[in-house]
C-alpha cells in the first residue's frame, strides 16, 4: 500500500509542479537501472551544482531543486552524489555520504504536504 501512495504522490507532485511545468520523470518502478545520463535529462546543471555544494560546503539546496531531486528519486540522488564524491578523491567519503543523507531528508521534508492534526 505504501508503494501505491508514493506513486500517487509523484503523480500529484508532477502535475502540481511549482514551476507550472508538467513533466514525466523516471521512477524506480519504471526502470531499476537508471543511469546518470538518464537522471541528468530531468535535472539542471544549476541544481546539480547546488546539491554538490551542499554536500561539500554546507550550502542550502533550493526548494525548486529539492522538488526536482525528490521527483527523480533516491536512485538518481545517489548517482549524483557518487559522481560528486568520485570527482573529489581527497574528500571524507563518510562525511559526504552523511551530508547526502541529510540533504535527501531535508528535501523530502521540504516538499511533503503539511500533516493535519486531528
C-alpha positions as CSV (number, residue, x, y, z in Angstrom):
1,X,0.0,0.0,0.0
2,X,2.9,2.4,0.7
3,X,4.2,2.0,-2.8
4,X,0.8,3.0,-4.2
5,X,0.8,6.1,-2.1
6,X,4.2,7.1,-3.2
7,X,3.3,6.7,-6.8
8,X,0.2,8.8,-6.4
9,X,2.3,11.4,-4.6
10,X,4.8,11.5,-7.5
11,X,1.9,11.9,-10.0
12,X,0.4,14.7,-7.9
13,X,3.7,16.4,-7.4
14,X,4.4,16.2,-11.1
15,X,1.2,17.8,-12.1
16,X,1.3,20.3,-9.2
17,X,4.8,21.5,-10.0
18,X,5.5,24.9,-8.6
19,X,7.2,25.8,-11.9
20,X,4.0,25.3,-13.8
21,X,5.7,22.6,-15.9
22,X,4.2,19.1,-16.3
23,X,6.9,16.6,-17.0
24,X,7.4,12.9,-16.6
25,X,10.3,11.6,-14.6
26,X,11.7,8.1,-14.4
27,X,10.7,6.2,-11.3
28,X,12.2,3.2,-9.6
29,X,9.3,1.0,-10.8
30,X,9.7,2.1,-14.5
31,X,13.4,1.2,-14.5
32,X,15.6,-0.4,-11.9
33,X,18.7,0.5,-13.8
34,X,18.7,4.3,-14.2
35,X,21.9,5.8,-15.4
36,X,23.4,9.2,-14.5
37,X,22.7,10.4,-18.1
38,X,19.0,9.5,-17.7
39,X,18.8,11.3,-14.4
40,X,20.5,14.4,-15.9
41,X,17.9,14.7,-18.6
42,X,15.5,16.0,-15.9
43,X,17.9,17.8,-13.6
44,X,19.6,21.1,-14.4
45,X,23.3,21.8,-14.0
46,X,22.3,24.6,-11.6
47,X,20.6,22.1,-9.3
48,X,23.4,19.6,-9.7
49,X,25.8,22.3,-8.5
50,X,23.5,23.2,-5.6
51,X,23.5,19.6,-4.4
52,X,27.2,19.2,-4.8
53,X,27.9,22.4,-2.9
54,X,25.6,21.5,-0.1
55,X,27.4,18.2,0.3
56,X,30.9,19.7,0.4
57,X,30.4,23.3,1.6
58,X,27.3,23.1,3.7
59,X,25.3,25.2,1.3
60,X,21.5,25.0,1.0
61,X,19.5,23.3,-1.8
62,X,16.7,25.5,-3.0
63,X,13.1,24.3,-2.8
64,X,12.9,24.1,-6.6
65,X,16.0,21.9,-6.8
66,X,14.7,19.8,-3.9
67,X,11.4,19.3,-5.7
68,X,13.2,18.1,-8.8
69,X,15.6,15.9,-6.9
70,X,12.8,14.1,-5.0
71,X,10.8,13.8,-8.2
72,X,13.7,11.9,-9.8
73,X,14.0,9.7,-6.8
74,X,16.6,8.3,-4.4
75,X,18.4,6.3,-7.1
76,X,19.2,9.5,-9.1
77,X,20.2,11.3,-5.9
78,X,22.7,8.5,-5.1
79,X,24.1,8.6,-8.6
80,X,24.7,12.4,-8.4
81,X,26.3,12.0,-5.0
82,X,28.6,9.1,-6.0
83,X,29.8,11.1,-9.0
84,X,30.4,14.2,-6.9
85,X,32.4,12.1,-4.4
86,X,34.4,10.3,-7.1
87,X,35.4,13.6,-8.6
88,X,37.0,14.7,-5.3
89,X,39.4,11.9,-4.3
90,X,40.6,13.8,-1.1
91,X,37.1,14.2,0.4
92,X,36.0,12.4,3.5
93,X,33.6,9.9,1.9
94,X,31.7,9.0,5.1
95,X,31.1,12.7,5.9
96,X,30.0,13.4,2.4
97,X,27.5,10.4,2.5
98,X,26.2,11.6,5.8
99,X,25.6,15.1,4.3
100,X,24.0,13.5,1.3
101,X,21.5,11.6,3.6
102,X,20.8,14.8,5.4
103,X,20.1,16.7,2.2
104,X,17.8,14.0,0.9
105,X,15.8,14.0,4.2
106,X,15.6,17.8,4.2
107,X,14.4,17.8,0.6
108,X,11.8,15.2,1.3
109,X,10.6,17.3,4.3
110,X,10.5,20.5,2.3
111,X,8.2,19.1,-0.4
112,X,6.0,17.0,1.9
113,X,2.5,18.3,2.3
114,X,1.7,19.5,5.9
115,X,0.1,16.9,8.1
116,X,-3.2,17.6,9.6
117,X,-3.6,17.1,13.3
118,X,-7.0,15.9,14.5
